[in-house]
Amino acid sequence: MLDIYLQHLASLPNIERKGAAMPYSSIHGHMFSFMDKEGNLALRLPESERNEFLKRYKTYLCTSHGTILKEYVVVPKKIFEDLSGMKKYFKQSFDYAFSLPPKS
């Protein structure tokens, strides 16, 4: 699954994997994707795209350490493995994080 995640990240300009135990990606200090310990991919999406993704793929919001991450959707494994189909969602996730004010 990590290899597939890295292929997704390679589709974005100048984005590298971060994190040793929990791989993630970020821009301007805002994380926009990560893989949890179970190998699930979570993407940060703006509200309209997030709601569409949740309905379309019958998935749910990500939970980490007992907290619901309201902006992150869990990507079903079958969808995660679709490199061409996921390209759109990785771009949406990147664009959303890029639109947020940079963290200092």
N, C-alpha and C positions, 0 to 999 in steps of 0.2 A: 504494500500500500504506500510505503514511503516513496518508492520509485515513481509511482503514478503521481503522487503529490508534487514531487520535484519536476515532473514533466508539465504539470499544470502551471507551476511557478515560472518555468522557462518560457511560457507564452506571454509573460508580462515583461515590459522593459525594465532592466536594472533592478529587479527584485531577487533577493537571495533568501534562502531558507535561514531562519534563525532558530535558536533553541536547541539544546542537546537532547533533553529528555522528552520535551514536548515541542515538536517542530511547529513553527509558525512563520507568518510573514507580516510585515508592517510597512507603512509609509508615513513619514513625518511624525513618528511616535504613536501611530494608531494601528493596532493589530487588525487585520482583515481576514485572516484565515488561520486555522490551526488544526492539528491532529491530536486527539486525546489519547490516553494510555491504551484504550481499546482499539485504536486505529480508525476511529470515526473522524470524518472531516467536518469542520464547522466553518461556515462562511458568514461574514458580516454583510448584511444587505440593508438597503434603505427600506422604509416601511412598505411602500407599494410593491416593490419587487419581492420583499420578504413574504408578504401575505400571498402573493401569486405563487411563489415557490412552495410554501407550506401546503396550499391547496392542490397544486398540480402534482406534487410528488408524495402527498399524504405522509408528511414527515412532521417534525416537531422542533420547538426551540431547544437549543443546547442548554444543558445543565452542567455546571462545573463546581465541585466542592459544595454541593447542596444549594447553589444559587442558579436561578434561571437567568441565562444571558439573553436578554430581550431582543438584541439585534442579530443574534447568531442562529442560523438554521443548521440542523444536522442533515448532511447530504447522504441519502441512501447509497449503499455501496454500489449498486448497479449503475446509478447515475454518476457516481464518483469515477468509475472506471471508463466512462464515455468521454474520451479526451476532447473530441470535437463539440459534443453537446455541452460540456462543462465550461468551455472557453468563454461563452457569453456570461456565465454567472461569476467566474473569476474576475472578468473585466468589470462587471457591475460592482463587485465587492471592492476591488482596487479603486475604482472611480469614487465610490462612496467614502472610503477612508481618505482618499486624496482631497476630497472636498471639505473635510473637517479642518478647523484651524490647527496648524502645526503645534505640537507640544514643545515646550522649551526644555 
